[in-house]
C-alpha cells in the first residue's frame, strides 16, 4: 500500500509548522489515530487534506487506519508529487465548481425550473466565470420565486464556489462541492457528502497518476 | 461536532484545546479539516501557535 501526505509550502506540517526533511525517518512513541504518530493519506483520503504540496510517504511500525487518514509510528517523506502544481489545483477547483453547478442544474430541473436549469447546464463547459455567476444568479432568483429552497441554496453554492476560485485554496471549493451534494433534495446514494469526496479522490488519482501499489 | 457542517465559531472554540492536545480524535480531525478549507481560521491557528512558541521561548530564556 502506498501513502501520500499533504504539506504546506516549504514542506511544513499543516498544523504544527514542523519542517519535514525528505528521506529522514521520524519516530513517534506510539501510533494512534490522531494524537501520536505521523498522519498520511490513502488515495480516498486526499480530498480531506488538500494543501500546497503533495509528497509520497513511507510508513513503518504500527499503522492505524481511521475513516479519513492513517497514523503511523514511523514515517519518512520521499518524493514530491510534481503534478500537484498551482495549475493542477486550479483545474481541480474548476472541476469541483462544475460539479456544484451540475448539482444546481439538476435540482432546478427537478423543481421544474427548466429555463434556468438548461442555462446553467449550458455554461458547465465554459470557463468564463461571469457566465457562471450570471446563470447561478438567474437560477437562484427563479428558485426563490418558485419556492424551491434546495435549488435556491445550490445556486448560492455556485456563487460561493466562483468566489472561492479566486480567493480560497482548492480545499475550499472541494468542501463546497461536498456540501452541495449533501443539499440535493433527492440523492442516489446514502451519503452524498462522502460520494462527492470519493469523486474528488478519483479525480486526483487519475490526474496525478497516483498508484496505491496494490 | 459534525465534520461536514461546522461553523468557524465552533472551530475557534476548539483552538486552545487543540494546542493543549485535549481534543478527542473526532473533534481534532474536524478542527484540522476545517482549517484547510477556511483560510481565516488557519490564520488564527497559526497566530496562536506562534504566540505559544514565543511564550515558551521567553519562559525558557528568562
Interface residues (C-beta under 8 A of the other chain):
Chain A: X14 X15 X16 X17 X32 X33 X34 X35 X48 X49 X50 X51 X66 X68 X69 X168 X169 X171 X172 X174 X175 X178 X179 X182 X193
Chain B: X4 X5 X18 X21 X23 X24 X25 X28 X29 X32 X33 X35 X36 X37 X38 X39 X45 X46 X49
